Amino acid sequence: MSEPEFKPSPLRDIFSQANIAVGLAVFAVVLAAAPYVAPPVRTWMVREALLSRPDMLQDASDKLNAQMQAKAEQALADGVKSHHDSLFNDASDPVLGDPQAPVKIVEFLDYNCTFCRAATPVLKDYLAQNPDVAIIVKEYPVINQNSPLLAAYALAAAQQGKYAPMHYALMTNKAEDVPALDALAAKVGVDIDKAHAFLKSDAARDHINKVMNLGADLNITGTPTFVVGDQAINGAKIDDLKAAVEAQRKALKNG
């Protein structure tokens, strides 16, 4: 069976672009300190300053990174408010836990993400201990070229009511091609012929591309990213996630 085609990640070059931006901005800051000095003298001043205080470059880079991070977090927070319906009310998204649970966590994830895999058993236990919480999964395959295929298999399992076992199987096993994924899917009770039919359908491609576009609109540059209420949590910060859930519980209780 040939693998389905998906659009390339809109985030493919973001990290290299960010690094270039940081480098250029740091040197701009250094040069701006001496705007009225002749260019050759400015070049000498920059060289001497960096040789005598190489930590200046690191300090400037750290400050700029912090500013960029704060700006990205604010943009994400603003985007969460404007995309609330797409985040929480898309009936085509698979759900872990009770779909009727009052507290919803949205998780953007990739099965090739090391941090997603590490957080999975913690989140699984958390759902078992908190039946009023469910996780809406946004399949966001941005890590490498076979990530969309893994996401498509998870969605194929969801069509057959087997999403949770397939999700956890993908998070705890390495399956990088169709035969390996077929074996993993069969092991959790997925009908392989039906799964292949879904993989070839427009529904598989359209669902993944829809989530990719949503993530790009929200400027989600890494996985996992969680959303609870109007709060976004970038990274596997479980304590922050639990605190956000508690805040959402209180907000729901207070109406």
C-alpha positions in Angstrom: 0.0 0.0 0.0 1.4 3.5 -0.9 1.6 6.0 1.9 -0.9 8.9 1.7 0.4 12.4 0.8 0.2 15.3 3.1 1.2 18.9 2.8 4.6 19.7 4.2 4.7 21.3 7.7 4.3 25.1 7.6 6.9 25.1 10.4 9.6 23.3 8.4 12.1 26.2 8.5 11.0 28.0 11.6 13.9 27.1 13.8 16.7 28.0 11.3 14.9 31.3 10.5 14.6 32.1 14.2 18.4 31.4 14.7 19.2 33.7 11.8 16.9 36.4 13.2 18.6 36.2 16.6 22.1 36.5 15.2 21.2 39.5 13.1 19.3 41.3 15.8 22.2 40.8 18.3 24.7 42.4 16.1 22.3 45.2 15.3 22.0 45.9 19.1 25.8 46.0 19.4 26.2 48.4 16.5 23.4 50.6 17.7 25.5 51.4 20.8 27.8 53.6 18.6 25.7 55.2 15.9 27.8 58.3 15.3 31.2 56.5 14.9 32.8 56.0 11.5 32.2 52.4 10.2 35.8 51.2 10.4 36.0 52.4 14.0 32.6 50.9 14.8 33.9 47.5 13.5 36.9 47.8 15.6 34.8 48.7 18.7 32.5 45.7 18.2 35.5 43.4 17.8 37.3 44.7 20.9 34.1 44.6 22.9 33.3 41.0 22.0 36.9 39.9 22.6 37.0 41.5 26.0 33.5 40.7 27.0 32.3 37.6 25.0 29.5 37.2 27.5 27.9 40.3 26.0 26.8 38.3 22.9 25.3 35.6 25.1 23.6 38.2 27.3 22.1 39.9 24.3 21.1 36.6 22.7 19.4 35.5 25.9 17.5 38.8 26.3 16.4 38.7 22.7 15.3 35.1 23.0 13.3 35.9 26.1 11.6 38.8 24.3 10.8 36.6 21.3 9.4 33.9 23.6 7.2 36.3 25.5 5.9 37.7 22.2 5.2 34.2 20.9 3.4 33.3 24.1 1.2 36.4 23.9 0.4 35.7 20.3 -0.6 32.2 21.2 -2.8 33.4 24.1 -4.5 35.8 21.8 -5.0 33.1 19.1 -6.5 30.7 21.6 -9.3 33.2 22.3 -10.0 33.8 18.6 -9.9 30.1 17.7 -11.8 28.7 20.7 -14.4 26.9 18.7 -11.9 25.2 16.4 -9.9 24.1 19.4 -12.7 22.7 21.6 -15.7 22.0 19.4 -14.4 20.1 16.4 -16.4 16.8 16.5 -13.8 15.1 14.2 -11.1 15.3 16.8 -10.4 12.1 18.8 -10.8 12.3 22.6 -9.0 10.5 25.4 -11.2 10.0 28.5 -14.9 10.7 28.8 -16.0 13.0 25.9 -18.7 14.4 28.2 -16.2 15.4 30.9 -16.7 19.1 31.8 -13.0 20.0 31.8 -11.3 19.7 28.4 -7.6 19.8 27.7 -6.5 20.3 24.1 -3.2 18.7 23.2 -1.2 19.2 20.0 1.0 16.2 19.7 3.3 14.2 17.4 4.0 10.5 18.0 7.7 11.2 17.2 8.0 13.9 19.9 10.2 12.7 22.7 8.4 15.0 25.2 5.0 13.8 24.1 6.0 10.2 24.6 7.5 10.9 28.0 4.4 12.8 29.2 1.9 10.1 27.9 2.0 7.7 31.0 1.7 10.7 33.3 -1.3 12.0 31.4 -2.9 8.5 31.2 -2.7 8.2 35.0 -4.0 11.7 35.4 -7.1 11.0 33.3 -7.8 7.8 35.3 -7.6 9.7 38.5 -9.7 12.7 37.2 -12.8 11.4 35.4 -14.0 15.0 35.0 -11.1 15.7 32.6 -10.7 14.7 29.0 -8.1 15.4 26.4 -9.0 16.5 22.9 -6.2 15.4 20.7 -5.0 17.5 17.8 -2.8 15.3 15.6 0.0 17.7 14.7 2.6 15.8 12.8 5.5 18.3 12.5 8.6 16.3 13.7 9.6 14.4 10.6 8.4 12.9 7.3 6.6 9.9 8.7 4.8 11.8 11.4 1.7 12.3 9.2 1.5 8.6 8.5 1.5 7.8 12.3 -1.2 10.5 12.8 -3.3 9.0 10.0 -3.2 5.5 11.5 -4.3 7.0 14.8 -7.2 8.7 13.1 -8.1 5.4 11.2 -8.3 3.7 14.5 -10.5 6.4 15.9 -13.0 5.7 13.0 -13.3 2.2 14.4 -13.6 3.2 18.1 -10.0 2.1 18.8 -8.3 5.5 19.2 -7.1 5.2 22.8 -5.4 1.8 22.4 -3.8 2.9 19.1 -2.7 6.2 20.6 -1.0 4.6 23.5 0.5 1.9 21.3 2.0 4.5 19.0 3.4 6.4 22.0 5.1 3.4 23.5 6.3 1.6 20.3 8.4 2.5 17.3 6.6 1.7 14.0 8.0 3.6 11.0 6.4 2.0 8.0 3.1 0.6 6.8 3.9 -3.1 7.6 4.9 -2.2 11.2 2.0 0.1 11.6 -0.4 -2.6 10.3 1.0 -5.1 12.8 0.6 -2.6 15.7 -3.0 -1.7 14.6 -4.0 -5.3 14.2 -2.7 -6.0 17.7 -5.1 -3.4 19.2 -8.1 -4.7 17.2 -8.1 -2.4 14.2 -9.5 -3.8 10.9 -6.6 -3.3 8.6 -8.6 -3.2 5.3 -10.9 -0.5 6.7 -7.9 1.4 8.0 -6.2 1.3 4.6 -9.4 2.6 3.0 -9.5 5.5 5.4 -5.8 6.3 4.8 -6.5 6.6 1.1 -9.5 8.9 1.7 -9.7 12.6 1.5 -10.9 12.6 5.2 -7.5 11.5 6.5 -5.6 14.1 4.6 -8.1 16.9 5.2 -8.2 16.3 8.9 -4.4 16.5 9.3 -4.1 19.5 7.0 -6.9 21.3 9.0 -5.0 20.8 12.3 -1.7 21.8 10.7 -3.3 25.0 9.5 -4.8 25.7 12.9 -1.5 25.2 14.6 0.2 27.5 12.1 -2.5 30.2 12.7 -1.8 29.9 16.4 2.0 29.9 15.8 2.4 26.6 17.7 6.1 25.8 17.1 6.5 22.7 19.2 4.8 19.7 20.8 3.3 19.0 23.1 1.3 22.2 23.4 -1.7 22.2 25.7 -4.7 24.5 25.9 -7.1 24.7 28.9 -9.8 27.3 28.8 -8.0 30.5 27.5 -4.6 29.3 28.8 -1.9 27.8 26.6 1.0 25.8 27.9 3.9 25.3 25.6 5.8 22.1 26.5 5.3 19.1 28.8 4.9 21.2 31.9 2.6 18.9 33.8 2.5 21.0 37.0 1.4 24.0 34.9 -1.2 21.9 33.2 -2.6 20.6 36.5 -2.8 24.2 37.8 -4.7 25.3 34.6 -7.1 22.4 35.1 -7.8 23.5 38.7 -8.4 27.0 37.5 -10.8 25.8 34.9 -12.7 23.7 37.4 -13.1 26.8 39.6 -14.3 28.9 36.7 -16.9 26.3 35.7 -18.1 26.0 39.3 -18.5 29.8 39.6 -20.4 29.9 36.3 
